Amino acid sequence: MAAPVYRQMLDVMTRRGGPYAGMDIPEFYALLEALFSPQQAEINNVLTRKPATAADIAGRLQQDETRTAARLNEMADLGLCFTTVTDGCRYYQGVPFMPGIFEYQFLPGRSSEREKKITLSLKGEPDATCNFRRFRRRCLKTGRLG
């Protein structure tokens, strides 16, 4: 059974919109667990589509700003959120699951242990990088993951 932070993420992704926000099925939660650590999931769940500073986000979480900023930068590097700098100030915002977070995982073409874990979580897709377009079309068409 998925941890509550991942179950909450389904509601968050649904509010963010997009053609595929996820489904209340074990495969979706397995993918979320491969994509996000529990701490990253907690941060993701307070991100909105409206840009916010690390201080704003840390305030929502009632956590240390420095630690939150470090996690947000890590999440941006992993394609789990969007970041931009405007007038010298860094902003972060949540993105939809698909299109968005899911595609960002395969754009850089990396093959670290994390990418292998993500690939293995994609039921029926032994090589997610090669089969990504077919997998994405199937998700969008059926509304199901896999």
N, C-alpha and C positions, 0 to 999 in steps of 0.2 A: 504494500500500500504506500502511495506517495506521501511524502511529508507535507504538512499543511502549507508550508511556504510555496511548494510547487502547485498545490491545488488552487491556492489563491492566484497564482500566476495565470491560470486559465481565464479567470474573470478579468484580470488586468489586460490580457491579450485581446479578449473579446471587446472590451471598451476601446482599445486602440484601433480596432478595425482591421481591414484587409480581407482579401478573399478567403484566407484560411487562418483562423485565430487559434485553432487547436480543438481537441475533443476530449471529453472525459473518458478516456480509455487508457489502459496501462502503457501502451506503446508511446503515447504522447508524453506521459510523465517520465518514462524512461529516457526519452530524448531530452526533456528539460533537465533531468539530472545529469545527463552527459554534457549539456551545454553550460549550465550554471552551477556553481557551488551554492550551498545554502545561503551564504553571505551575499553573493552576487544576486541571487533570486530575491532576497529581502530588499536590496537596493532597487532592482528592476521593478518591484511591486509598488514603489513610491514614485517612480519616474512617470512623467506625463509627456504628452506630445509638445507641450509648451516648454521651451528651453529654461533651465534653472541653473544656478551656480552650485558648486559643491557645498557652500555654506547653507544654501536653502535646502538642499537634499539632506544634508547632515541634520538640520533642524527637524525635518519631517521624521527622521529616524531616531532622533535624540541620541546621536552618536558623535564621536570626535570628527571634526571637519577634515583634519589632515589624513586620517585613516580612510574616511569616506572618499576624499579626492583621489587617493592612491588606488582605491578599488574601482572608482569610476574610470580612471585612466586605463587600468587593466582591462576593464570591461569594454571600453572603446577600442582598445588594441585587438580584442578578441571578436569584435563585431557584435557585441551584445547591447550596445547603446550608441547613440550618435553624439558627437561632440564638435563644437565649433568655437572659434575665438572671435569676439566682436568687441572692438574698441579696447583691446588688451585684456578682456575678461573672458575666461573660459566658461562655456555653457554646455550642459548635458541634457539629452532628452531621450525618452523611450521611443522605440520604433516597433511597428507591427511585427508579428511573427513571420508571416509570409504575405506579400514579399517584404523582406527586411532581414531580420535576424538569421533566418534559415539560409538565405542566399549568401549573406556575409561570411558564413563559415567556409564556403568553398571558393570564394573569389581569389584568395591569395595562393591557393594551390599547395598549402602546407601539408605535411604528413607526419605530424608529431603524435605522441600518444593520445593527446586530446582529440585530434581529428580521427584517429583510429577508433576511439571510444564512441564518438559521434556516429561514425560509419556503422559500427556494430549495432548501435541502437536502432538503426533504420531497418526494420523487419523486411526481409526479402530482398535487400539491396546489398550484395556482397561488396560492391565497389561504388559507394555513393558518389564519388567525384565523377566517375564516368557516366553513371546513370542518373545524375542529378536532374537533368531536364525532363526525362521521362517520369521520374519519381514526383517532381513538382507538378507536372501536368496531371498526374493521377490524383494527387492530393487535392488539387483545385477542382478537378472534375467530380470526384466522389465525395469530397468533404471529409475524407478519412485519411489518417496517416498510415500509409502502407498499402 
